[in-house]
Amino acid sequence: MNEIDRAAITTLEMIADCHAVLELCQAVRRQPEVSSVEYAVEIRRYGDDPWFEGYVDAELKCDKSICWWLEMNWPSGQWEIGYSILITESQGQSVLKKFPTEVVTSFQDLPVTLLNCARQLRASLDSVDLSKDPPVLRE
């Protein structure tokens, strides 16, 4: 297998591993405060830049929604991974928690870093109190 083939396979494995958001989706769906959940992992193009996006969006019984968001792009020669927890209510969207942006300069380090970010999002469910209106981070 040549280097290009290895990079392509690594990329596909990395995207498949980010379906760890499905685990988050299933865990969120089990919460009594949640009325419905959807999730997606997508690759899109914004202008000239390709973006990877993954999210779990839950509609809450209190008429608000909460979203666990993960995005990755490649501006200026390095990979940037951003992820956060967002609350949507009638006044708009606000950030409940923004994790530090991960910057990766080596493609070899990208799969592990992206998977770690997805796992941190999954683990963050335990730190969110969905019984509050709007949801808050537990102390």
Secondary structure, DSSP 8 states (H G I E B T S, - for coil): --HHHHHHHHHHHHHHHTTHHHHHHHHHHTSTTEEEEEEEEEEEEETTEEEEEEEEEEEETTS-EEEEEEEEE-GGGSEEEEEEEEEEETTEEEEEEE---EEE--GGGHHHHHHHHHHHHHHHGGGEETTSSS-EE--
